[in-house]
Amino acid sequence: MISHPQPVTPTPSLFPANALDEACQALWGRLCGLSSEQGPPRLVGVTSGARGEGVSTVAAGLAQAALATSGEASVLLIDAHGKHPTLHHRFDVGLAPGLGEVLAGECDLHAAIKRLSSPGLSLLTAGAVALEDVTAAALAEGCERLINAIAAQYDTVVVDLPPAGAELLAQPLPRHLDGVVLVVEAERERWQAVQKTAEALAQSQVRIFGIALNKRPNHIPGWLYRRL
């Protein structure tokens, strides 16, 4: 069985008032609790078993929660969805240069970073260079450079990862993270599929922090729920 913290239920929109903030703050608090002996986790990934389960929303919410709970800390959000990037649209910034250019050695990290409106929060977009076009040796070297650079510059890094399939497992980046959160959309994935995804991550030496249950529907009528 998978050991995981109490599931939370973020809503599918980006940074709405209260609901998502509270859910992601609770999730971040649990992640910090799991790493209490070493302090808060510094390199956190967010992934899922399939597309469309809310990974980008949860990753962005976690980055905001990490920033909100740590005062003067600096937080970097990375879009590692090489084939289906979304965070540049969400934050209305350019796609490139980004992660692809940094890992390929075509651009240094400083030139690729986008400063966002929230003080202390920065974004590394996916970039226009496809990671599958970068040789394995260059990708591994670029990942080492990236990890060393962000470890020196940022207190917390949250990585928006592709689903836990061939694209993710081919990347060296997830194995450098402290761990990942596996996002599961409520009433969409069977438990057996979630278990299989978790096993694939573990076999690839990717630590699983836990499971976040996303988009959980409320089957209780609103008028009755308000009376409970």
SVG drawing of the C-alpha trace seen along z (x, -y; Angstrom):
<svg xmlns="http://www.w3.org/2000/svg" viewBox="-31 -42 58 45">
<polyline fill="none" stroke="black" stroke-width="0.4" points="0.0,0.0 1.1,-3.6 1.8,-5.7 0.3,-9.1 -1.0,-12.2 -4.7,-13.0 -6.0,-13.8 -6.9,-17.4 -9.4,-18.6 -8.1,-21.6 -10.6,-23.2 -9.8,-23.3 -9.2,-27.0 -6.0,-29.0 -5.7,-30.8 -9.4,-31.4 -10.3,-33.0 -10.2,-30.7 -10.9,-27.2 -7.7,-26.5 -5.6,-28.6 -6.7,-26.7 -6.4,-23.3 -2.9,-23.9 -1.8,-25.5 -3.0,-22.3 -1.2,-20.1 2.0,-22.2 1.7,-21.9 1.5,-18.1 4.5,-18.0 6.5,-20.1 5.3,-17.7 6.7,-14.7 10.1,-16.5 10.0,-18.0 13.4,-16.7 15.2,-18.2 12.9,-21.3 10.4,-22.0 11.0,-20.1 13.0,-22.2 12.4,-20.4 8.9,-19.2 7.3,-17.7 3.6,-17.3 2.5,-14.6 -0.4,-12.3 -1.3,-9.1 -3.0,-10.9 -3.5,-14.3 -6.2,-16.6 -6.2,-15.8 -5.2,-19.2 -1.5,-18.9 -0.6,-22.4 -3.2,-23.9 -2.0,-22.0 1.7,-22.9 0.9,-26.6 -1.1,-26.5 1.7,-24.7 4.2,-27.3 1.9,-30.1 1.3,-28.2 5.1,-27.8 5.6,-31.5 2.7,-32.5 3.9,-30.3 7.6,-31.1 7.7,-34.9 10.8,-36.2 11.5,-32.9 12.1,-32.8 10.0,-30.2 10.6,-29.0 7.8,-27.3 9.0,-25.1 6.9,-23.9 8.4,-20.6 5.5,-19.7 7.6,-19.7 4.8,-18.5 1.8,-20.2 3.0,-23.3 0.3,-25.6 1.9,-27.8 3.1,-30.4 -0.6,-30.9 -1.7,-31.0 0.7,-33.7 0.7,-35.4 4.4,-35.3 6.4,-34.0 7.1,-30.3 10.8,-30.7 13.5,-30.8 12.7,-28.2 13.6,-24.8 14.3,-23.2 16.8,-25.9 18.5,-25.7 18.8,-21.9 20.1,-22.0 22.8,-24.5 21.4,-27.2 20.5,-29.6 21.5,-30.2 19.0,-30.0 19.1,-33.7 18.1,-34.7 15.2,-32.2 13.6,-33.1 10.3,-35.1 9.6,-37.3 5.9,-37.2 3.7,-39.8 3.8,-38.0 7.0,-39.1 9.4,-36.2 7.7,-34.0 9.4,-33.2 8.6,-31.0 10.7,-28.9 8.5,-28.1 8.8,-24.9 10.7,-26.6 10.6,-25.8 13.3,-23.2 11.9,-19.7 13.7,-17.6 13.5,-14.5 15.7,-16.3 18.4,-16.7 20.9,-13.9 20.8,-11.9 24.3,-13.0 23.5,-16.7 20.2,-16.3 21.9,-14.7 24.6,-17.4 22.0,-20.2 20.0,-18.8 23.0,-18.8 23.7,-22.5 20.0,-23.3 19.8,-21.6 23.0,-23.2 21.8,-26.7 18.3,-26.5 19.6,-25.1 21.8,-28.1 19.2,-30.7 15.8,-29.4 14.4,-28.2 11.6,-26.2 11.2,-24.8 7.9,-23.3 8.0,-21.4 4.9,-20.9 5.7,-17.4 4.0,-15.5 2.0,-12.4 4.0,-9.5 4.5,-7.8 7.4,-7.6 7.8,-11.3 8.3,-11.8 10.4,-8.7 12.8,-9.6 13.6,-12.9 16.5,-12.9 14.9,-15.8 12.3,-13.9 15.1,-11.8 16.8,-14.9 13.6,-16.0 13.0,-15.5 9.7,-13.8 6.5,-14.2 2.9,-14.6 0.6,-12.3 -2.6,-14.1 -5.6,-11.9 -8.9,-13.2 -11.8,-11.9 -14.0,-9.3 -11.8,-9.1 -9.0,-6.8 -9.3,-3.2 -7.2,-2.5 -5.4,0.2 -4.3,-2.3 -3.1,-4.7 -1.2,-1.8 0.5,-1.0 1.5,-4.6 3.0,-4.8 4.9,-1.6 6.4,-2.9 7.6,-6.0 9.1,-4.0 10.9,-1.7 12.4,-4.8 13.7,-5.9 11.2,-8.8 10.0,-9.3 6.3,-9.7 5.3,-12.2 1.6,-11.3 -1.6,-11.5 -3.7,-14.6 -7.4,-13.9 -8.5,-16.6 -11.9,-17.8 -13.8,-15.8 -17.5,-16.3 -19.9,-17.2 -22.9,-14.8 -24.7,-16.5 -27.2,-19.2 -26.0,-22.7 -29.0,-23.6 -28.4,-20.4 -24.7,-20.8 -25.1,-24.3 -27.2,-22.8 -24.7,-20.2"/>
</svg>
